[in-house]
Amino acid sequence: MQILKRLIPAVLLAVLSACAVPPPAPVTAAAPPVQPDAGPVSLVREQADPPPPLLEHPGKPPANAYVWIPGRWDLVDGRYRWQAGNWAPPRPGQVWQPHVWRRVGDRWLQEGGRWEADRNSPARPRRR
């Protein structure tokens, strides 16, 4: 009985120590941000896949016609950091195009969100 009392904790300790999970390897940035001459700001980095977007509950807009700009994952110091969404005043004749992560070889390209011309809005006559 004495042997069994000493054996059970030793076996339990051996089993539990086998369940330990090592921490993930740190993600390091391989390239500085790339700033194109025109268009949205893009970041090219060698890193793990970006996490899926978080579910946000924006609530009511502060005024009529305000546009919800969804949150996004940004890569900061080799780690993904969530940037919460926000309400923005409308821009007549434009629509918001959200940030997008695209896989390019072994890297991820983040295309920044931007306002673009609304192809579905009626053309406005120019004032002279």
N, C-alpha and C positions, 0 to 999 in steps of 0.2 A: 504494500500500500504506500509506503514511504517513497519507493522508487517511482510509482505512478504519479504521486504529487509533484515530484521534481521533473518528471519527464513531460507532463502536459504543458507547463509554461514554456519549456525549451522548444517543444514542437510548435506551439502557438507562435512564439517569437520568430522561428524560422519561416513559418508559412507567411506571416504578415510582412516580414522584411522582403520576401520575394515579390510582394505586390507593389513595391515602391516604383514610382514613375519618375524618370529623370526629367529635369526641366527642359523646355524646348531650346534649341540652339538660337542664339541671338541673330536677328536679321540685321544685316548691315547694308547701307546704301552703297551702290557700286559706281554711281555716276551722279554728277551734280545736276540740278534742275536744268532742263533745256527750255529756253525761252525762244519761241519762234518769232520771226519778224512780224507776222500778222496773224490774227486769229486768236483762239483761246490759249491760255497758258497751259503748258503740258509739263508733266514731270515724268522722267524716264528713270526707273529704278529697277534693280535686281532685288526681288523680295518674294516673300510668300504671297499666296493668293489673297486679294483683298477680302475682308469678311462681307457677308451679305448685308444689305442696308438694314438699319434698325427700324422698327415700326414706330412711327411718331403719330401723336394725336395733336394736330395743330390747334384745334378749337376754332372759335369764331374769328373771322378776320377783323382787324381794327376798323376797317371802313369798307364800304361796298367796292367791289371789283378788285380788291387786293389779291395778289397772286401768292400762293404758297410755294416757296422754294425749298424743296426737300433737303434734309441733311445729307452728309456724305462722309466717307472715310478719307482722311488725309494721311499721308505718310510723313511722320514727324520724328526725327532722330531714330530712324529705323523701326519705328513702331506705328501701327495704325492708331489714329486718334479720331474719334467721332466729332464732327462739326455739326451741331444741331441746325435744323431748318429754321426758316424765319419767313414772316410775311413781308412782301415788298409792294410798293405802290404800282399800279398798272402803268404800262407804257403803251399808249394807243398804237395799234398796227403791229405790235410785236408779241411774241410768245416766248416763254422761258424754256430753254433746252437744258435739262439737268446734266450734272457731271456724270461722266461715263468712264469706267475702267475697261481697257481693251488689252488683250494678250497679244504681244508681239514677240515671237520667239520665246526666249526664256525671261522676258521682261514684261512689265505691265506699264501701259501708257494711260495716264489720267488726262482726259480732256475736260477742261474746266467748263462749268456751266456758263451759259451766255443767253442774251436776248437775241432773237432772230426775227426777221420780218415774218408776219403771219400771212401765209399764202391763202388763207381762207377769208381774210378780211377784205371788204371792198376797197378798191383803190380810191384814195382821196385826191381830189384835184389840187394842184399846186396853187398857192397864192402868189399873186404878182405884186 
